């Protein structure tokens, strides 16, 4: 995640130092609330634990003799566990982007194995262009690219309460609507929506452990369900946001930020999707989140239509 940072007030900084060391989950200041109240961070790890247990339960329920040589629930569980580990590692070590951008490639290994063993389609149909056949490149190039890109662009959309939880939930709902294996994500989605509610209301942050994991969840579920076109269309807002951020950092060496006057957010530049929306147009935090969520709903619907027709 690339948060939209604001300077801490002396009082918030003092509270941050006092509470960080004695909390079950470390607390960080909520940058866009009056007084910058401290909020528990890193609760995405609960999603990792719940989803892993859920997927193991699905595996054993469907395979009581544990004789299946390969299983979608186990593949998803492996990817999600790695996403949680990667997020926690980033929280502990504050990894530089040039390192963590390529870390999701490790999680692509079980997906490559799954796709090869199940005889996954190695082509993708694109409107207007037609069918593109990748052959073996699909396993060793396209799958790693999907995992790396999706995980990183999902992680880059954050900084406002609800952005990093509501938007990926919309994408997952769209994928589930098209997948016969939707049951794999039924429990995790419900749990994630509970976290999204508390995140949207400013009670918790999911942290990198949540954003990395949910990014890997989206990529992994789309590959396992063979929903490449739907995934590509649904994440266009993510890609647009990431492109703005990366181009800005590359050319200006500056990150996106917004001004908060105690009620509304406003930006003086257009360096991310959120700052583009608030460019010389003050909006409340929830209004910005609602607009971006609406954009994702549109592209999710287009993704479903594209996959069906």
Wavefront OBJ file of the C-alpha trace (Angstrom):
o trace
v 0.000 0.000 0.000
v 1.175 3.544 -0.705
v -0.643 5.644 1.922
v -1.466 9.295 1.484
v 0.536 10.720 4.332
v -0.031 13.825 6.434
v 2.328 15.157 9.137
v 1.504 13.978 12.660
v 0.402 16.492 15.234
v 2.559 16.571 18.399
v -0.297 15.064 20.413
v -0.839 12.232 17.897
v 2.894 11.515 17.803
v 3.040 11.338 21.602
v 0.042 8.975 21.743
v 1.568 6.875 18.973
v 4.781 6.356 20.943
v 2.875 5.477 24.133
v 0.514 2.909 22.655
v 2.525 1.208 19.922
v 4.434 -1.054 22.269
v 1.580 -2.251 24.510
v -1.103 -3.164 21.982
v -1.939 -6.591 20.595
v -2.065 -4.914 17.203
v 0.173 -1.856 16.773
v -1.773 1.373 16.522
v -1.109 4.022 13.908
v -2.638 7.497 13.473
v -5.647 7.855 11.193
v -4.326 10.658 8.995
v -7.713 11.907 7.828
v -9.571 12.221 11.105
v -9.632 15.193 13.460
v -6.956 14.696 16.105
v -5.491 11.766 14.163
v -6.844 9.066 16.527
v -4.810 5.889 16.885
v -6.262 2.878 15.098
v -5.269 -0.821 15.330
v -3.300 -1.847 12.258
v -2.510 -5.183 10.630
v -5.821 -6.940 11.190
v -5.553 -8.413 7.716
v -3.657 -11.254 9.389
v -7.012 -12.441 10.768
v -8.221 -12.830 7.186
v -5.141 -14.948 6.439
v -5.835 -17.262 9.384
v -9.574 -17.570 8.746
v -9.215 -18.145 5.008
v -6.496 -20.764 5.423
v -8.580 -22.753 7.914
v -11.657 -22.387 5.686
v -9.833 -23.651 2.596
v -8.336 -26.608 4.493
v -11.841 -27.465 5.690
v -13.157 -27.332 2.113
v -10.297 -29.571 0.987
v -10.891 -32.251 3.616
v -14.659 -32.073 3.225
v -14.410 -32.698 -0.530
v -11.507 -35.148 -0.257
v -12.047 -37.303 2.856
v -9.421 -39.816 1.718
v -6.939 -37.017 0.927
v -6.043 -38.857 -2.280
v -6.397 -36.034 -4.803
v -2.994 -35.222 -6.346
v -3.845 -31.542 -6.704
v -6.480 -29.348 -5.152
v -7.639 -25.784 -5.790
v -8.285 -25.104 -2.069
v -4.738 -26.108 -1.145
v -3.254 -24.020 -3.958
v -5.250 -20.976 -2.837
v -4.288 -21.579 0.789
v -0.596 -21.695 -0.128
v -0.827 -18.414 -2.045
v -2.779 -16.685 0.724
v -0.324 -17.826 3.387
v 2.535 -16.408 1.355
v 0.625 -13.139 0.880
v 0.207 -12.812 4.643
v 3.895 -13.577 5.218
v 4.922 -11.022 2.598
v 2.712 -8.352 4.171
v 4.046 -9.003 7.666
v 7.610 -8.930 6.343
v 6.939 -5.545 4.775
v 5.449 -4.249 8.034
v 8.495 -5.407 10.005
v 11.244 -4.412 7.562
v 9.598 -1.660 5.472
v 10.826 -3.246 2.251
v 11.683 -1.033 -0.687
v 9.377 -1.288 -3.680
v 12.126 -2.566 -5.959
v 12.309 -5.667 -3.746
v 8.716 -6.357 -2.786
v 7.438 -5.738 -6.316
v 8.945 -9.083 -7.373
v 8.213 -11.087 -4.215
v 4.770 -12.250 -5.429
v 6.542 -14.242 -8.141
v 7.233 -16.887 -5.493
v 3.481 -17.322 -4.982
v 3.103 -17.956 -8.714
v 4.880 -21.334 -8.422
v 1.917 -23.333 -7.016
v -0.378 -21.666 -9.567
v 1.912 -22.681 -12.427
v 1.852 -26.255 -11.151
v -1.949 -26.191 -10.812
v -2.462 -24.784 -14.315
v -0.128 -27.355 -15.895
v -1.627 -30.330 -14.073
v -5.237 -29.364 -14.778
v -4.667 -28.518 -18.436
v -5.682 -24.878 -18.138
v -6.438 -22.924 -21.292
v -3.356 -21.110 -22.493
v -5.270 -18.549 -24.552
v -7.254 -15.429 -23.828
v -10.042 -13.864 -25.876
v -9.980 -10.074 -26.140
v -12.834 -8.101 -27.716
v -11.955 -6.643 -31.127
v -8.497 -8.321 -31.078
v -9.712 -11.898 -30.878
v -8.103 -14.984 -29.326
v -4.432 -14.807 -28.354
v -2.685 -18.144 -27.903
v 0.275 -18.079 -25.499
v 1.158 -21.758 -25.384
v 3.832 -22.550 -22.798
v 4.397 -18.846 -22.238
v 1.107 -18.798 -20.344
v 2.571 -20.968 -17.574
v 5.994 -19.370 -17.257
v 5.357 -15.744 -18.231
v 1.665 -14.820 -18.115
v 0.790 -16.424 -14.757
v 3.793 -14.842 -12.966
v 2.950 -11.473 -14.546
v -0.688 -11.725 -13.450
v 0.318 -12.543 -9.879
v 2.983 -9.835 -9.688
v 0.930 -7.077 -11.300
v -2.370 -7.753 -9.526
v -0.766 -8.069 -6.084
v 1.186 -4.830 -6.463
v -1.548 -2.674 -7.997
v -4.034 -3.764 -5.310
v -1.475 -2.903 -2.654
v -0.967 0.566 -4.123
v -4.566 1.707 -3.706
v -4.912 2.778 -0.089
v -4.655 5.677 2.307
v -8.385 6.191 2.891
v -10.661 4.140 5.117
v -12.370 1.528 2.981
v -10.320 1.775 -0.207
v -8.138 -1.252 0.432
v -11.058 -3.404 1.573
v -14.188 -2.390 -0.353
v -12.607 -2.194 -3.821
v -11.044 -5.678 -3.825
v -14.283 -7.096 -2.409
v -16.089 -5.744 -5.480
v -13.587 -7.450 -7.785
v -13.919 -10.747 -5.920
v -17.728 -10.632 -6.102
v -17.480 -10.233 -9.879
v -15.129 -13.203 -10.182
v -17.321 -15.335 -7.927
v -20.362 -14.560 -10.064
v -18.622 -16.230 -13.015
v -16.851 -19.102 -11.282
v -18.327 -22.566 -10.627
v -15.854 -22.712 -7.728
v -17.392 -19.692 -5.985
v -17.717 -21.675 -2.733
v -13.935 -21.350 -2.288
v -14.357 -17.617 -1.710
v -17.747 -17.575 0.034
v -16.414 -17.738 3.593
v -13.353 -15.543 2.983
v -15.517 -12.898 1.301
v -17.905 -12.727 4.265
v -14.985 -12.397 6.675
v -13.344 -9.752 4.466
v -16.597 -7.763 4.318
v -16.680 -7.730 8.123
v -13.165 -6.290 8.120
v -14.240 -3.861 5.371
v -17.065 -2.529 7.548
v -14.741 -1.801 10.469
v -12.126 -0.383 8.116
v -14.664 1.883 6.394
v -15.889 3.193 9.753
v -12.322 3.907 10.844
v -12.115 1.275 13.575
v -9.281 -0.809 12.057
v -6.671 -0.942 9.298
v -5.912 -4.229 7.531
v -2.297 -3.221 6.890
v 0.094 -4.721 4.376
v -0.733 -8.216 5.603
v -4.270 -7.572 4.396
v -3.581 -5.710 1.160
v -0.894 -8.116 -0.066
v -3.033 -11.127 0.806
v -6.202 -9.851 -0.839
v -4.223 -8.994 -3.965
v -2.883 -12.529 -4.124
v -6.380 -13.846 -3.413
v -7.765 -12.023 -6.456
v -4.958 -13.153 -8.763
v -4.983 -16.761 -7.520
v -8.754 -17.191 -7.652
v -8.903 -15.725 -11.167
v -6.198 -18.136 -12.394
v -7.732 -21.167 -10.676
v -11.148 -20.249 -12.120
v -9.695 -19.344 -15.563
v -11.233 -15.865 -15.586
v -8.427 -13.925 -17.243
v -10.566 -11.495 -19.256
v -12.869 -10.667 -16.350
v -9.849 -10.072 -14.123
v -8.160 -7.833 -16.688
v -11.223 -5.609 -17.082
v -12.071 -5.499 -13.373
v -8.622 -4.273 -12.313
v -8.379 -1.438 -14.866
v -8.947 1.171 -12.090
v -6.117 -0.431 -10.110
v -3.818 -0.307 -13.128
v -4.734 3.324 -13.843
v -4.015 4.314 -10.225
v -0.679 2.455 -10.221
v 0.342 4.011 -13.537
v -0.314 7.523 -12.200
v 1.675 6.813 -9.035
v 4.635 5.207 -10.797
v 4.874 7.854 -13.508
v 4.774 10.581 -10.881
v 7.467 8.961 -8.764
v 9.614 8.307 -11.840
v 9.439 11.842 -13.228
v 9.053 13.987 -10.091
v 10.336 11.734 -7.257
v 7.266 12.776 -5.234
v 4.350 10.807 -3.858
v 0.659 11.576 -3.909
v -0.785 13.499 -0.956
v -3.973 15.304 -0.031
v -4.706 18.215 2.263
v -7.189 17.679 5.094
v -8.938 20.725 6.583
v -10.724 18.820 9.343
v -13.737 17.981 7.202
v -12.786 17.504 3.571
v -9.878 16.345 1.454
v -8.430 18.303 -1.424
v -5.351 17.904 -3.631
v -3.226 20.279 -5.648
v -2.036 17.629 -8.087
v -3.182 14.510 -9.943
v -0.724 11.816 -8.917
v -3.145 9.009 -8.039
v -6.776 8.060 -8.548
v -7.795 9.647 -5.222
v -5.913 12.889 -5.871
v -7.348 13.052 -9.382
v -10.867 12.925 -7.939
v -10.111 15.565 -5.281
v -8.068 17.841 -7.553
v -9.298 21.344 -6.615
v -12.564 19.673 -5.590
v -12.893 19.165 -1.809
v -14.715 15.996 -0.785
v -15.149 14.062 2.429
v -13.206 10.849 2.877
v -16.333 8.742 2.496
v -17.347 10.593 -0.669
v -13.973 9.823 -2.252
v -14.227 6.166 -1.268
v -17.796 5.960 -2.595
v -16.779 7.451 -5.964
v -13.849 5.056 -6.366
v -16.001 2.095 -5.291
v -18.552 3.162 -7.919
v -15.823 3.129 -10.579
v -14.903 -0.412 -9.549
v -18.550 -1.479 -9.745
v -18.733 -0.259 -13.331
v -15.608 -2.125 -14.385
v -16.668 -5.215 -12.470
v -19.933 -5.230 -14.447
v -17.999 -4.757 -17.703
v -15.724 -7.630 -16.726
v -18.704 -9.920 -16.204
v -20.251 -8.907 -19.525
v -16.964 -9.359 -21.347
v -16.503 -12.850 -19.947
v -20.081 -13.870 -20.781
v -20.292 -12.436 -24.292
l 1 2 3 4 5 6 7 8 9 10 11 12 13 14 15 16 17 18 19 20 21 22 23 24 25 26 27 28 29 30 31 32 33 34 35 36 37 38 39 40 41 42 43 44 45 46 47 48 49 50 51 52 53 54 55 56 57 58 59 60 61 62 63 64 65 66 67 68 69 70 71 72 73 74 75 76 77 78 79 80 81 82 83 84 85 86 87 88 89 90 91 92 93 94 95 96 97 98 99 100 101 102 103 104 105 106 107 108 109 110 111 112 113 114 115 116 117 118 119 120 121 122 123 124 125 126 127 128 129 130 131 132 133 134 135 136 137 138 139 140 141 142 143 144 145 146 147 148 149 150 151 152 153 154 155 156 157 158 159 160 161 162 163 164 165 166 167 168 169 170 171 172 173 174 175 176 177 178 179 180 181 182 183 184 185 186 187 188 189 190 191 192 193 194 195 196 197 198 199 200 201 202 203 204 205 206 207 208 209 210 211 212 213 214 215 216 217 218 219 220 221 222 223 224 225 226 227 228 229 230 231 232 233 234 235 236 237 238 239 240 241 242 243 244 245 246 247 248 249 250 251 252 253 254 255 256 257 258 259 260 261 262 263 264 265 266 267 268 269 270 271 272 273 274 275 276 277 278 279 280 281 282 283 284 285 286 287 288 289 290 291 292 293 294 295 296 297 298 299 300 301 302 303 304 305 306 307 308 309
